[in-house]
Amino acid sequence: MIELFPQSDNDQFISTIDAELYFIKPSEIPKCQNCKTEVAYHEWEKNRVEFACHGNILRFHFVDGLLARVEELAE
């Protein structure tokens, strides 16, 4: 089971806008705000998107197409 933690501002390497655009159009892979390259990992599902880069993992949850929650996952 994956352990979830509250997200810290220092670990927000994907902007909310980039996550929303990727949710709408998964072919638009966002760039990491820290290393300025495409994220190392991305996954699209019906109600969420997930990104990983430089050891951090963020999961964005959507409800009715709107961003509802962001989580930072433990490795």
C-alpha positions in Angstrom: 0.0 0.0 0.0 1.3 3.5 -0.8 1.7 5.9 2.1 0.4 9.4 1.4 1.8 12.6 2.9 0.7 16.3 2.7 2.4 18.1 -0.1 5.0 20.7 0.8 5.6 23.8 -1.3 9.2 22.8 -1.9 8.2 19.6 -3.7 5.7 21.2 -6.2 7.7 20.5 -9.4 4.6 20.5 -11.6 2.3 23.5 -11.7 -1.4 23.0 -11.3 -2.0 24.5 -14.7 0.4 21.9 -16.3 -1.4 19.1 -14.5 -4.8 20.3 -15.7 -3.5 20.5 -19.3 -2.0 17.0 -19.1 -5.3 15.7 -17.7 -7.2 17.2 -20.7 -4.5 16.2 -23.3 -2.1 13.4 -22.1 0.2 13.9 -25.1 1.3 17.3 -23.6 3.9 16.0 -21.2 4.8 18.7 -18.7 8.3 19.9 -17.8 9.7 19.7 -14.3 9.9 23.2 -12.8 13.2 22.3 -11.1 15.2 20.5 -13.8 13.4 22.1 -16.8 13.1 18.7 -18.7 10.1 16.5 -19.3 9.1 14.7 -16.1 10.8 11.3 -15.8 7.4 9.5 -15.3 3.8 10.4 -16.1 0.6 8.4 -15.9 -2.9 9.3 -16.8 -6.0 7.7 -15.4 -9.7 8.5 -15.5 -9.7 10.6 -12.3 -6.1 11.3 -11.6 -2.7 12.0 -13.1 0.7 11.2 -11.6 4.1 12.6 -12.1 7.6 11.7 -10.9 10.9 13.5 -11.2 14.1 13.7 -9.2 12.8 11.3 -6.6 9.5 13.1 -5.9 6.0 11.8 -6.9 2.9 14.0 -7.1 -0.6 12.7 -7.7 -3.3 15.1 -8.8 -6.9 14.0 -8.3 -9.8 15.3 -10.4 -13.5 15.3 -9.8 -15.8 16.1 -12.7 -12.7 17.3 -14.6 -11.7 19.8 -11.9 -8.6 19.5 -9.8 -9.7 18.4 -6.3 -6.5 17.4 -4.4 -2.8 17.1 -4.8 -0.8 14.5 -2.9 2.9 13.8 -2.5 3.6 10.1 -2.4 6.3 8.4 -0.3 8.8 6.5 -2.4 
